[in-house]
Amino acid sequence: MEKAYKFRIYPNKTQESLLQKTFGCVRFVYNHFLDRRIKEYEQNKKNIGYNECSKELTQLKKEKKWLKEPDKSSLQNA
């Protein structure tokens, strides 16, 4: 027999703000690298791997300071 649990969270204003920033940054990173992969494949017929994206994410975080606010693992997983 399997059990399931449902949880509901009630974040305060600070936590809610951080969640919104995190989701926005994750969305930006995902779309940025999706666009980058599509363009690279159309131009050179090459796929970009995880390691190259990871290195570029570090550079992207240096250029865009607001990407440093959320947790790094959420951006890495995006």
C-alpha positions, 0 to 999 in steps of 0.5 A: 500500500502506498501513502500520499501526503499533501502539503500546503505552504504559506510563505511570508512576504520575504519568502514569496519574493524570493520564490518569485525571483527564483522562478523568474531567473530559472525561466530566464536561464532555461529560455536563454540556453534553449535559444542558444542550443537551437541557434547552434544546431541550426548554424553548425549542426552541433549540440551543446552539452551540459558542461558547456552550458554550465561554464556559460552560466558562470559567465552569464551570472557575472554579466547579470548580477540579478542571477546571483540572488536565487539558489545556484542549484535551481539555476544549474538544474534549469 
